[in-house]
Amino acid sequence: MLASKHFLHPIHAAIQSIKVHHCLESTHIEMADDEGYWNRSGRAFNFDDDNEEDIDLNALAALEINADGGILNDDTISEASFDNSCAAASYNLSIKSLISDEELNMLLDEQSMNDNMIPKGMKPEEELKLLRRQLQNTLHTPSPVTVARKLLCGKVVGFEVFKSLQDKQQLLDAVLDIGGGGDAVLSVVLFLEKSLNRKDFVELLKKRPKALQHYIAYLTQRRVDEAIHLLNDLGKYNEAMLLEYQMVLRIDSTAERKTKLMAMMTHCANNRVCGIYQQMLHAAIKLFNLVTTERSNLNNLVDINSSPIEVLYACCAKNTNWKDPDVGQTISPYRLSAEQQISESQFDWTALNERAQAQAYADLKHIFEQVPTWHPIKQKQFHINIPLEVAVQRLYELEAPASIVYMFLSNMGNAGEKLELAKRVKCTKAIIDALASLKDVPQLMQIRDNLPDRSEEQFYCDNAIKNCQTKRWTTDSIKLKL
């Protein structure tokens, strides 16, 4: 049978060869008589014309039987020459060498689930009764692994056959063990949600964190209230508080949002939510009260959806005394920063941008020149909590005056970095200071020649050159004479 599928029987091959040869000869003779043969539509050339009266089948059979003949003595494989002797037994492979018993049983199990047991010619009414009877009497619970593999392949599977709690647990474990994706795991979890009571369902998810993660992600996108309720049932109060807080921030009604925030505060105190989250919620309530009461004083630049940094920016715009700030004021940026736990770097960056954009450059000196708290009598020092390079570059982008840019550049300690940054922001005085620190007199001379005559910058460069050329006393120049 194997050879007959892939090779033509010798007798049939010979018959087809003679047919083709006979037809070609007849066609050649007719074409010689009539050159318009191929132009006539009344005839058609067919290789399958059965003119078996012209073929000697007995002669062909004799050719096949004669093993010493010329035609069948070739290496042609045919059913007649197929050797099924013991010498060829080694080519007969067992099915167990191709597939394991476990995989074979799995395939048979899957095929048995899809067998069509309906006889042919049955009427539709009888067929419907038979199907109902089969569902009621012969329907069995399939292998969980088989169903899991179908889910992994993206096939539609019915879970109604899994009735007992144990079968449902095995189905979920099979999907998790086989490494099914989120869709496969979630489809099984949603089936369990519908078919199990809540207590058993929650206990089942507790022991399977991966399934719980997929289910919570699903609820977060579609049923936020149920996700919060589930997290509270699982004892995950911190996660529930964060999720509820995100939901409250989406409420547009001012009164409703305030009520929800106050209820959350009470709930968090009674359910052992960590102190950091309680502080965050307390700060949110204070920010909400500030915005609702002081919105008009902040020129309506903020609303209940504004972030703490946006409110800080508005408070910086309304602050009129940076030299001696009044922390007791409700809209004081320093007070707001303390209540909202805004970091010092965020405060400095916000104040820098707001004052620079408002062109209130004189306030920058009071903001960043502070008296050390550990030594109040000491002179004020320049202090900033963001990188000086970032601050200088930002001031240059906002087109701040050269004197303000120089004030920040003059506080850089590294001469090489100062020189590179000063060239980038085109601050001539800072370039001169950096070259003077590096004792680079030739470069100073070159810069001096390119400056306008009798300008302030030229005089400044002359003093720098003079200071570099002046020889100072050092300990190395002192020699003791004995």
N, C-alpha and C positions, 0 to 999 in steps of 0.2 A: 504493500500500500504506500509506503514512504516513497519508493522510487517512482510509482505511477503519478504522483502529484507533481514531480519536478522534471520528469523526462518523458519523451514521447515514445510510445510503444513502437518497436521496430517495424511491425507489420503496417501499423497506421502511418508511420513515417514513409515507408516505401510507397504506400497507396497514394499519399499526398504528393510525393515526388513524381510519380507516374502521371497523376492527374494534371499537375502543373505543366509537365513536359508535353503531354498530349495537347493541352489547350494552347500552349505557346506555338506548337507546330501548326495546329489548325489556323491559328490567328495569323501566323506568318504567311501561310499559303493564301488566305483570303485577302491579306493586305497586298500581296503581290498582284492579285486580280483586280482589286479595287483600292486605289489610293485614298479615296474618300471615306474609308471605313470608319476612322476615328471621328469624322465629322458628322456621322449619322447618329441621331438620338434614339433611333428605334431599337438599337442593340446595346447591350451592356456586357462588359467583360466580367466574368465571375469565376473566381478560383475554386469555388465550392460546388460547381456543377457535378452532379453524381452521374457519371457515365461509366458505371461499373461493368457494363457489358464488354468494354474494351480492355478490362484488366483481368489478368489471369491470377486469381487469388490462390489457386493451388500452387502455382509457381512461387508465389511469395511465401507461402507457408513452407514450401520445401527449402527455400533460401534460409528461413529462420531456423529450421530444424538442423540444417547442415552446419554444424559448428566449425567445420574446417573450411567453409566457404570464404569468399573474399569480402562480402559486405559486413557480415556479423562477426567477423574475426577481429574487429577493432576494439578499442577500449570503451566503446559506448556502453553506458550503464542502463540497464533495462530490467524489467521484472523477470524476464527469462534468464538473465545472467546474474541476478541477485543471489548471493551466496548466504544461506542461513545456517551454515554448518557451525561446528564447535569452534572453528578458527575465528569466525566472526562474532562469537558470543561476547568477546570482550568489549564490543562496541555497544552492547545493549545496556544503557545506563539505567540505574534504579532511580525512582522518583525521589527517594530519600537523599540521594546525592545532590539533588537540585533544590530541595526545600525541606526544612526541618518539620518534625511532627507537630510542633506547636503552631507554626505558621500554617501548616496544612489543615489542622483542626480549626484554626481561626477562619480560614477561607471557607471551609465546609459549613461552619456555623453561620457565617455571613450569607452564604448562598441559600442555606435552609430558611433564613429569615425572609428571603425574597422569592421563594418557590411559588410558582403559580399552580395551585391545586385545583383550578376550575376546569372541568371537562369541556371539550369542544362541543358546540351546538347547544349549550344550555341557554334557556330563556333568561332575559334580564331579571324577571322577578325571582326565579329560582337562584340565579347567581347572587342576588342581593341577600337572600336568606342564607345561602351557604357562607357568604362572607361574614355575616353577622354571627353565625354559628362558630365559624373559625375564630373570630375575635373573642368570643365568650369562652370557648372550650379549649382551644389549642394554643392560644397566645401565651408565650412563655417569656420570661425575663432574659434578654440577651446578655452576652458577656460585656461587662463594663469596659474592658479593654477594646473590644470591637467597636463599641459606640464612641469611645474616645478617639480611636483612629479615624472614624468617619468624620467626627467634628474637626479633627486636625486637617482633613482633606477638604473641608468646607462643605460637606454634604449635610442635607437637612435630616435631622434625626428626631423621632418622637420619644419623649421621656416618660410618657404615661405608663409604660410597662413596668417602671421601677416604682413599686408600691410601698415596700417596707422601708423603715428608717435605715436598716443596715444596707439594703440595696442602693439607696440614695447616697449614703456615705461612701460606699465603694465606687459609685459612679464619679463622684467629685474627686476622690483620691486618684482614680485612674486618669482623669483629665489633668490633674496636677502633676502626677508622676511622669506622664508621657511628655510633659513640657508644652501643653497646649497654650495657645495665645490668649490674649485677654478676651476675645470674643467667645472662644470656646468655654473658658472658665466662667465668664459672666452669664452665658446662656444656661449653664447648669445651676449656677447660684440663683438666678431668677426663678428657675423651676422649683428649687428647694424653698424659696421664699413663699411661693404660692401653695405648696403642698405640705409644708410643715408648720406646726405651731411656733409662735415666736420664741418661746423658751428653748426648744430644741434647735431652732435655726440659729439663734445667737450663740448657743454653746458649741454648735458645729463650726461656726466661723471663728470662734476664739482659738480653736486648736489649729486653724489653717490660716496663717497670716497673709499668705499670698492671695487667697480667695477673698479675704476680708478687705485687702487693699483695693482689689478690682471693684468690689461692691461699693465701698465708700466713695471711690472716684466716680462711679456711676451715679450714686445718690447726690453727690455734690453738684453734678451738672444738671440734674433733673428734679430731684426732690431734696432740697437743702434741709427742710425741717426734719425729715426722717433721718438724714445723715447726722444731724445734731443729736437727735433722740437716741440713735444707735450708739454714738460715741459716749454719751452719758451712761447708757446701760453697760457699756464695756469698761467704764471707769476711766475713760480718756477725757478728763474734764478740760485739760489745757487745749487739746485739739478741738473739742466742742466749742470752747470759748472763742478761739480764733475764728472758727468758721461762722459762728453766730455774729461775731463782731464785723466780719466782712459783709454779712447779709444786712446788718443794721446800717452800715455806711451807704447802702444802696437806697435807703428810704429817703424820699424827697420831702415828706412832711416834717416840719420842724418839731411839732408837738409829739408826733409819734416816735420820732427818733430819740427825743429826750426821754420819753417814757421807757423805751426799750433799753437805753443806756443805763438808766437807774435800776431797772429790773435785773439787768445783767450784773450790775455791781453787787446787788444783794445775793444773787445766785452764786456768784464767784466766791463770796465770803463764806457761803454755807457749804461749798462743795470742794474745798481744799485745792483751789486753783493756786498755782505758784505765785509768789509775791511779785515777780517781774510783770506778769500779765495783769495783775491787779493794779500795779502802778501805771501800766499803759492805759488801762481802762479809765483810771482816775484822771490821767492827763487828757484823755479824749473828752471827758465830761467838762473839764475846765476850759479846754479849747472851744467846745461847743458853746458854753456860757459866754465866753469872751466875744466870740463872733456875733452871737445873737444880741448882745447888749451894746457892743462898741462898733458895730458895723458902720453906722453913720459917721462916727469920729474917724474911722479909717477910710473915709471917702468912698465907701461901698466897693472897695477893691477886693474884698473877700466875701465868702459865703460859707454855708455849713459844709460844703464839700471841699473847702480849701485845706491844704496840708499845713502842718506846723511851719514849714519853711516859707510858704507863701504868706502866712500871717505874720511871720517875723519880718519879711521884706516890707510889708505894709506898716508895721510898727517902726521900723527903721526910718521910713519916709516921714512919719509923724513926730519922731523924736527931735526936739529942738535944742537939747543941751547934752552934748557928748562929753564935755569937759567935766562936769559934775552931774552925772545922770541920777535921776530920782527913781530908785528901784521901787518905791511905793506906788507909783502910777500903774494903773491897770494895763495900759498899752505900752509900758516900758519894754524895750527889746531885751534888756538884761533879765527882767523878771520873767518874761515869756520864755526865754531860753532856759531858765532854771526850772520852771514848771513843766515844760515839755521835754526836759532832758535833752536838749539840743547840744550837740558836741561843740567844743570850742572852735574846731576847724570849720564846721558848718556855719557857725555864727560869724567868724571872720570873713569867710567867703561871701556870705549874704550881705554883710555890712559893706564890704569893699565894693561889690557890684552896685548896690543901691546908691551909695554916696558918690561913686564915680559917674554913674549914669545921671544922677541929679546935679553933677558938676559942683558938688559941695566938697571940694578937695581939702579945705581947711579942717574938716572934721576927721579926716583920715589920720592926722597927727595925734589927735586926742584918743582915737580908737586904738592905735597900735603903739603909742608911747604910754606905758603904764608904770606905776610905782610898785616895786616889789613888795609883796605882802609881808615877807619876812623881815624887811628893813624899811619901814615907812619913811625914815629920814633921808634915805638914799635918793639920789637923783633919778628921774624917770629914765626908763630904758625902753628901747624899741623891742616889741615882742609881737610875734605873729605866729599863728598855729597852722599856717599853710606854707608850702615851699615858696621861698622868695622868688624863685625863677617863674613860678606860675603866677604870682601876684604881679610881677613886673610885666610879664607878657600880656596879662589881662588889661592892665592900665594902658599899655601901649595900644592895644586893640580898641580901647574906649577913647583914645586920643586925649589922654591926660596930659597936662603940661609937663615939660621936661624937668622942672624943679621937683615935681611930685615923683616922677619916675626915678630921679636921682636920689631922692630921700630913701627909697627902698633899696636901690642899688648900692648906696653907700654902706649899708648894713651887711653886705655880703663879705665873708671872710676870705674866701679863696680868690686870689688875684686872677688866676687863669680863667676860672669860670666867670668871674665878673667881667673880664675883658671880652670874652666871647658873647656874653649876653648884652653888654653895653653896645657892642657893634651891631647886634641884631636889632636893638630898639633905637639905635642912632642917638645915644646919649654921650655927647662929647666929653663932658666933665668926668663921667664915670670911666671913660676910656683913658683919659689922662691919669686918673688916680690908679687904675690898674697897671698902666705902663710904668708909672712912678714906683709902684710897689715892686715891680719886676726889674727895676733899674735899667730899663730899655731906653737909653738916651737917643739912639738913632731914630727909633720910631717916634719919639716925642718931637724931635727936630722936624721930622717929615710932616707930622700933624700940624706943628706950629706954622710951617710955611704955607699950609693950605687953609689956614684960618683967616678971617677978615682982619685987616690991619686995625690995631688999637681997639679991638673988640674985647669984651670981658673974658671970653674963652681964651684969647691969645695971651692976655696977661696971666691968666690962671696957668696956662701951659708954660710960660716963662718962669714962673715961680717953681713949678714942678721940676723943670730942667735945672734950675739953680740949686734946688735942694738935693738933687741927685748928684751934682758935680761937687758939692761941698764935702770936704774930707772931715770926718768926725773922729774924735778920739775913741779908741777902743782899748781894751785890755791887752790886745796883742801888740799895740804900738808902744806900750810902756815897757822899758827895759831897765832892769836894776843893775846898777854898777857897783861892783864890790871894791 
